[in-house]
Amino acid sequence: MPTGRRSDLTRFFLALAAIAGITLPSGWLRIQNATTVALTFLVVVLFTAAASRLWVAVATSVAAMLCINFQIGQSEIEDHDIGRSRRDDGERVLPRASHIDVVSPR
């Protein structure tokens, strides 16, 4: 297994291409679930860490972190509990606990 500088750079650019290959189509396809994208990034980072040196894995992890922040910042993720998006009023609205029965002490 070659471990030279050229091999490390090749693996680094392949990992960056995989991260870009996840980021761009998920924006075009309007994937609303950030967990799916984040777990896909994690799989790429773990495969990269298993197959290459530490600096390649760390650089891939940083690139994935920047891309997931870009992805979440650009998309409008709907809050399914209350049916509103978090960008409606600029703050996060917590769902009401109207479905919880409160038992009074006797």
C-alpha contacts under 8 A as a table, 3 or more apart, distances in Angstrom:
res1	aa1	res2	aa2	distance
2	P	7	S	6.55
3	T	7	S	5.94
3	T	8	D	6.76
4	G	7	S	5.28
4	G	8	D	6.38
5	R	8	D	5.10
5	R	9	L	6.24
6	R	9	L	5.17
6	R	10	T	6.13
7	S	10	T	5.02
7	S	11	R	6.20
8	D	11	R	5.17
8	D	12	F	6.08
8	D	52	S	6.82
8	D	53	R	7.21
8	D	56	V	6.94
9	L	12	F	4.93
9	L	13	F	6.14
10	T	13	F	5.30
10	T	14	L	6.13
11	R	14	L	5.01
11	R	15	A	6.09
11	R	48	T	7.61
11	R	52	S	7.05
11	R	56	V	7.43
12	F	15	A	5.13
12	F	16	L	6.22
12	F	56	V	5.53
12	F	59	A	7.85
12	F	60	T	7.11
13	F	16	L	4.94
13	F	17	A	6.04
14	L	17	A	5.00
14	L	18	A	6.21
15	A	18	A	5.00
15	A	19	I	6.24
15	A	44	V	7.05
15	A	45	V	7.77
15	A	48	T	6.68
15	A	60	T	6.38
16	L	19	I	5.02
16	L	20	A	6.11
16	L	60	T	6.56
16	L	63	A	7.31
17	A	20	A	5.04
17	A	21	G	5.86
18	A	21	G	4.83
18	A	22	I	6.31
18	A	44	V	7.14
19	I	22	I	5.22
19	I	23	T	6.20
19	I	41	F	6.65
19	I	44	V	7.32
19	I	63	A	7.50
19	I	64	A	6.27
19	I	67	C	7.73
20	A	23	T	4.99
20	A	24	L	6.00
21	G	24	L	5.89
21	G	25	P	6.65
22	I	25	P	5.98
22	I	26	S	6.19
22	I	37	V	7.43
22	I	40	T	7.62
22	I	41	F	7.54
23	T	26	S	5.45
23	T	27	G	6.49
23	T	37	V	7.94
23	T	67	C	6.57
23	T	68	I	7.72
23	T	71	Q	6.97
24	L	27	G	5.35
24	L	28	W	6.42
25	P	28	W	4.90
25	P	29	L	5.82
26	S	29	L	5.13
26	S	30	R	5.90
26	S	31	I	5.42
26	S	37	V	7.52
27	G	30	R	5.09
27	G	31	I	6.66
27	G	71	Q	7.08
27	G	75	S	7.61
30	R	75	S	7.58
31	I	34	A	7.56
32	Q	75	S	7.24
32	Q	76	E	7.35
32	Q	77	I	5.63
32	Q	78	E	7.46
33	N	36	T	5.77
33	N	37	V	7.11
33	N	77	I	7.21
34	A	37	V	5.26
34	A	38	A	6.08
34	A	72	I	6.70
34	A	77	I	7.87
35	T	38	A	5.01
35	T	39	L	6.02
36	T	39	L	5.32
36	T	40	T	6.23
37	V	40	T	5.12
37	V	41	F	6.26
37	V	68	I	7.48
38	A	41	F	5.07
38	A	42	L	6.19
38	A	68	I	6.61
39	L	42	L	4.84
39	L	43	V	6.26
40	T	43	V	5.16
40	T	44	V	6.48
41	F	44	V	5.19
41	F	45	V	6.25
41	F	64	A	6.04
42	L	45	V	5.05
42	L	46	L	6.06
43	V	46	L	5.12
43	V	47	F	6.15
44	V	47	F	5.26
44	V	48	T	6.09
45	V	48	T	5.05
45	V	49	A	6.03
45	V	57	A	6.33
45	V	60	T	6.13
45	V	61	S	5.83
45	V	64	A	7.78
46	L	49	A	4.99
46	L	50	A	6.13
46	L	57	A	7.82
47	F	50	A	5.12
47	F	51	A	6.22
48	T	51	A	5.22
48	T	52	S	5.91
48	T	56	V	7.34
48	T	57	A	5.66
48	T	60	T	7.58
49	A	52	S	5.61
49	A	53	R	6.83
49	A	54	L	6.76
49	A	56	V	7.34
49	A	57	A	4.67
52	S	56	V	6.42
52	S	57	A	6.92
53	R	56	V	5.56
53	R	57	A	6.55
54	L	57	A	5.17
54	L	58	V	6.11
55	W	58	V	5.08
55	W	59	A	5.98
56	V	59	A	5.21
56	V	60	T	6.07
57	A	60	T	5.07
57	A	61	S	6.08
58	V	61	S	4.99
58	V	62	V	6.23
59	A	62	V	5.12
59	A	63	A	6.17
60	T	63	A	5.06
60	T	64	A	6.10
61	S	64	A	5.07
61	S	65	M	6.12
62	V	65	M	5.01
62	V	66	L	6.25
63	A	66	L	5.19
63	A	67	C	6.17
64	A	67	C	5.01
64	A	68	I	6.05
65	M	68	I	5.25
65	M	69	N	6.23
66	L	69	N	5.20
66	L	70	F	6.19
67	C	70	F	4.93
67	C	71	Q	5.95
68	I	71	Q	4.85
68	I	72	I	6.02
69	N	72	I	5.29
69	N	73	G	5.92
70	F	73	G	5.10
70	F	74	Q	6.06
71	Q	74	Q	5.34
71	Q	75	S	6.20
72	I	75	S	5.36
72	I	76	E	7.60
72	I	77	I	7.59
73	G	76	E	7.77
76	E	85	S	6.72
76	E	86	R	7.44
76	E	87	R	7.01
77	I	85	S	6.29
77	I	86	R	7.05
78	E	83	G	6.84
78	E	84	R	6.11
78	E	85	S	4.41
78	E	86	R	6.68
79	D	82	I	6.13
79	D	83	G	5.78
79	D	84	R	5.73
79	D	85	S	5.51
79	D	86	R	6.70
80	H	83	G	5.07
80	H	84	R	7.32
81	D	95	P	6.23
82	I	95	P	5.93
84	R	88	D	7.10
85	S	88	D	5.67
86	R	89	D	6.97
86	R	90	G	6.51
86	R	91	E	6.39
86	R	92	R	5.62
86	R	93	V	7.33
87	R	90	G	5.03
87	R	91	E	7.10
88	D	91	E	7.88
97	A	100	I	5.61
98	S	101	D	7.75
